[in-house]
């Protein structure tokens, strides 16, 4: 499969479209995973305990994820930095993140009763990712 020159020139617009938002969301998720792992490795490698290293890495990754979602995934829904709208988004983002973690764990707990644990983990991740995307798209990052 190859792109024509005209298709190649339309690629940035296509990737910036609302239809490509799930792709951007997934890419940000993967990059956030790398940020957390990199921070953990650096912190743990500097002598911090694994628990403290992971807690700090997670806090950094969550804030990175918020910023990347704001600037890249929902860039078409801008708000002014430190405005009431920005603060509302930041609070909503963290609330929906907590909800998605609760869904992840709940789905895992139920699914592991009937399925192999690795499948239960994947179902938890998939369901929480879907909940997070829909809630961020419909509520947290709406104009």
KOLPA-866731 format. One record per residue (C-alpha): residue number from 1; residue in three letters; x, z, y negated. Coordinates in nm, 3 decimals. Example, Ala and Ser with C-alpha at 12.3 -4.5 7.8 and 13.67 -1.06 7.14 Angstrom:
BEGIN
+-----+--------+---------+---------+---------+
! num ! residu !      c1 !      c3 !      c2 !
+-----+--------+---------+---------+---------+
!   1 !    ala !   1.230 !   0.780 !   0.450 !
!   2 !    ser !   1.367 !   0.714 !   0.106 !
+-----+--------+---------+---------+---------+
END
This chain:
BEGIN
+-----+--------+---------+---------+---------+
! num ! residu !      c1 !      c3 !      c2 !
+-----+--------+---------+---------+---------+
!   1 !    unk !   0.000 !   0.000 !   0.000 !
!   2 !    unk !   0.139 !  -0.095 !  -0.338 !
!   3 !    unk !   0.006 !  -0.059 !  -0.690 !
!   4 !    unk !  -0.028 !  -0.350 !  -0.922 !
!   5 !    unk !   0.122 !  -0.311 !  -1.269 !
!   6 !    unk !  -0.227 !  -0.271 !  -1.418 !
!   7 !    unk !  -0.312 !   0.004 !  -1.165 !
!   8 !    unk !   0.020 !   0.176 !  -1.233 !
!   9 !    unk !  -0.053 !   0.177 !  -1.606 !
!  10 !    unk !  -0.396 !   0.334 !  -1.542 !
!  11 !    unk !  -0.247 !   0.609 !  -1.322 !
!  12 !    unk !  -0.196 !   0.869 !  -1.600 !
!  13 !    unk !  -0.555 !   0.828 !  -1.716 !
!  14 !    unk !  -0.684 !   0.851 !  -1.359 !
!  15 !    unk !  -0.482 !   1.167 !  -1.290 !
!  16 !    unk !  -0.609 !   1.318 !  -1.614 !
!  17 !    unk !  -0.973 !   1.249 !  -1.531 !
!  18 !    unk !  -1.228 !   1.506 !  -1.428 !
!  19 !    unk !  -1.248 !   1.344 !  -1.086 !
!  20 !    unk !  -0.878 !   1.420 !  -1.028 !
!  21 !    unk !  -0.917 !   1.785 !  -1.129 !
!  22 !    unk !  -0.911 !   1.907 !  -0.763 !
!  23 !    unk !  -0.581 !   1.723 !  -0.712 !
!  24 !    unk !  -0.431 !   1.887 !  -1.020 !
!  25 !    unk !  -0.569 !   2.224 !  -0.905 !
!  26 !    unk !  -0.403 !   2.182 !  -0.565 !
!  27 !    unk !  -0.074 !   2.078 !  -0.723 !
!  28 !    unk !  -0.077 !   2.383 !  -0.950 !
!  29 !    unk !  -0.148 !   2.601 !  -0.646 !
!  30 !    unk !   0.151 !   2.461 !  -0.462 !
!  31 !    unk !   0.378 !   2.501 !  -0.763 !
!  32 !    unk !   0.252 !   2.858 !  -0.811 !
!  33 !    unk !   0.343 !   2.930 !  -0.450 !
!  34 !    unk !   0.696 !   2.811 !  -0.531 !
!  35 !    unk !   0.709 !   3.026 !  -0.844 !
!  36 !    unk !   0.609 !   3.336 !  -0.649 !
!  37 !    unk !   0.853 !   3.267 !  -0.367 !
!  38 !    unk !   1.136 !   3.194 !  -0.611 !
!  39 !    unk !   1.070 !   3.509 !  -0.811 !
!  40 !    unk !   1.049 !   3.715 !  -0.493 !
!  41 !    unk !   1.377 !   3.573 !  -0.362 !
!  42 !    unk !   1.554 !   3.637 !  -0.694 !
!  43 !    unk !   1.421 !   3.989 !  -0.734 !
!  44 !    unk !   1.475 !   4.092 !  -0.373 !
!  45 !    unk !   1.817 !   3.927 !  -0.377 !
!  46 !    unk !   1.910 !   4.141 !  -0.677 !
!  47 !    unk !   1.849 !   4.456 !  -0.475 !
!  48 !    unk !   1.488 !   4.546 !  -0.546 !
!  49 !    unk !   1.274 !   4.657 !  -0.253 !
!  50 !    unk !   1.053 !   4.392 !  -0.091 !
!  51 !    unk !   0.734 !   4.566 !  -0.207 !
!  52 !    unk !   0.842 !   4.594 !  -0.570 !
!  53 !    unk !   0.985 !   4.240 !  -0.560 !
!  54 !    unk !   0.658 !   4.099 !  -0.428 !
!  55 !    unk !   0.445 !   4.294 !  -0.676 !
!  56 !    unk !   0.646 !   4.163 !  -0.972 !
!  57 !    unk !   0.659 !   3.810 !  -0.827 !
!  58 !    unk !   0.282 !   3.812 !  -0.774 !
!  59 !    unk !   0.218 !   3.929 !  -1.131 !
!  60 !    unk !   0.441 !   3.652 !  -1.267 !
!  61 !    unk !   0.282 !   3.390 !  -1.040 !
!  62 !    unk !  -0.073 !   3.485 !  -1.142 !
!  63 !    unk !   0.010 !   3.450 !  -1.512 !
!  64 !    unk !   0.190 !   3.122 !  -1.445 !
!  65 !    unk !  -0.117 !   3.003 !  -1.253 !
!  66 !    unk !  -0.347 !   3.089 !  -1.543 !
!  67 !    unk !  -0.125 !   2.906 !  -1.793 !
!  68 !    unk !  -0.085 !   2.599 !  -1.569 !
!  69 !    unk !  -0.459 !   2.582 !  -1.507 !
!  70 !    unk !  -0.524 !   2.611 !  -1.880 !
!  71 !    unk !  -0.263 !   2.353 !  -1.980 !
!  72 !    unk !  -0.280 !   2.105 !  -1.692 !
!  73 !    unk !  -0.591 !   2.137 !  -1.476 !
!  74 !    unk !  -0.843 !   2.204 !  -1.754 !
!  75 !    unk !  -0.647 !   2.054 !  -2.044 !
!  76 !    unk !  -0.962 !   1.866 !  -2.147 !
!  77 !    unk !  -1.128 !   2.203 !  -2.216 !
!  78 !    unk !  -0.886 !   2.343 !  -2.478 !
!  79 !    unk !  -0.918 !   2.673 !  -2.662 !
!  80 !    unk !  -0.703 !   2.819 !  -2.936 !
!  81 !    unk !  -0.438 !   3.061 !  -2.815 !
!  82 !    unk !  -0.543 !   3.425 !  -2.863 !
!  83 !    unk !  -0.893 !   3.327 !  -2.974 !
!  84 !    unk !  -1.198 !   3.503 !  -2.831 !
!  85 !    unk !  -1.249 !   3.198 !  -2.605 !
!  86 !    unk !  -0.893 !   3.227 !  -2.473 !
!  87 !    unk !  -0.930 !   3.599 !  -2.403 !
!  88 !    unk !  -1.266 !   3.535 !  -2.231 !
!  89 !    unk !  -1.098 !   3.273 !  -2.010 !
!  90 !    unk !  -0.810 !   3.504 !  -1.925 !
!  91 !    unk !  -1.049 !   3.785 !  -1.823 !
!  92 !    unk !  -1.279 !   3.548 !  -1.631 !
!  93 !    unk !  -0.981 !   3.390 !  -1.452 !
!  94 !    unk !  -0.863 !   3.729 !  -1.327 !
!  95 !    unk !  -1.215 !   3.832 !  -1.227 !
!  96 !    unk !  -1.270 !   3.514 !  -1.028 !
!  97 !    unk !  -0.924 !   3.550 !  -0.874 !
!  98 !    unk !  -1.024 !   3.898 !  -0.752 !
!  99 !    unk !  -1.350 !   3.755 !  -0.616 !
! 100 !    unk !  -1.163 !   3.478 !  -0.434 !
! 101 !    unk !  -0.927 !   3.733 !  -0.277 !
! 102 !    unk !  -1.226 !   3.939 !  -0.158 !
! 103 !    unk !  -1.383 !   3.625 !  -0.008 !
! 104 !    unk !  -1.052 !   3.533 !   0.156 !
! 105 !    unk !  -1.021 !   3.872 !   0.323 !
! 106 !    unk !  -1.390 !   3.896 !   0.419 !
! 107 !    unk !  -1.394 !   3.553 !   0.581 !
! 108 !    unk !  -1.073 !   3.636 !   0.767 !
! 109 !    unk !  -1.211 !   3.970 !   0.895 !
! 110 !    unk !  -1.525 !   3.806 !   1.032 !
! 111 !    unk !  -1.361 !   3.485 !   1.159 !
! 112 !    unk !  -1.084 !   3.666 !   1.349 !
! 113 !    unk !  -1.351 !   3.828 !   1.565 !
! 114 !    unk !  -1.434 !   3.484 !   1.709 !
! 115 !    unk !  -1.132 !   3.262 !   1.642 !
! 116 !    unk !  -0.755 !   3.275 !   1.678 !
! 117 !    unk !  -0.599 !   3.467 !   1.386 !
! 118 !    unk !  -0.420 !   3.164 !   1.239 !
! 119 !    unk !  -0.751 !   2.974 !   1.223 !
! 120 !    unk !  -0.915 !   3.278 !   1.064 !
! 121 !    unk !  -0.640 !   3.288 !   0.800 !
! 122 !    unk !  -0.690 !   2.918 !   0.724 !
! 123 !    unk !  -1.067 !   2.965 !   0.693 !
! 124 !    unk !  -1.010 !   3.256 !   0.456 !
! 125 !    unk !  -0.772 !   3.054 !   0.241 !
! 126 !    unk !  -0.997 !   2.748 !   0.240 !
! 127 !    unk !  -1.310 !   2.940 !   0.149 !
! 128 !    unk !  -1.141 !   3.140 !  -0.125 !
! 129 !    unk !  -0.980 !   2.828 !  -0.270 !
! 130 !    unk !  -1.319 !   2.656 !  -0.286 !
! 131 !    unk !  -1.480 !   2.961 !  -0.448 !
! 132 !    unk !  -1.192 !   2.987 !  -0.698 !
! 133 !    unk !  -1.204 !   2.618 !  -0.794 !
! 134 !    unk !  -1.582 !   2.612 !  -0.843 !
! 135 !    unk !  -1.590 !   2.940 !  -1.035 !
! 136 !    unk !  -1.302 !   2.839 !  -1.262 !
! 137 !    unk !  -1.447 !   2.492 !  -1.317 !
! 138 !    unk !  -1.805 !   2.605 !  -1.381 !
! 139 !    unk !  -1.745 !   2.931 !  -1.565 !
! 140 !    unk !  -1.395 !   3.038 !  -1.664 !
! 141 !    unk !  -1.265 !   2.711 !  -1.809 !
! 142 !    unk !  -1.585 !   2.556 !  -1.938 !
! 143 !    unk !  -1.598 !   2.467 !  -2.304 !
+-----+--------+---------+---------+---------+
END
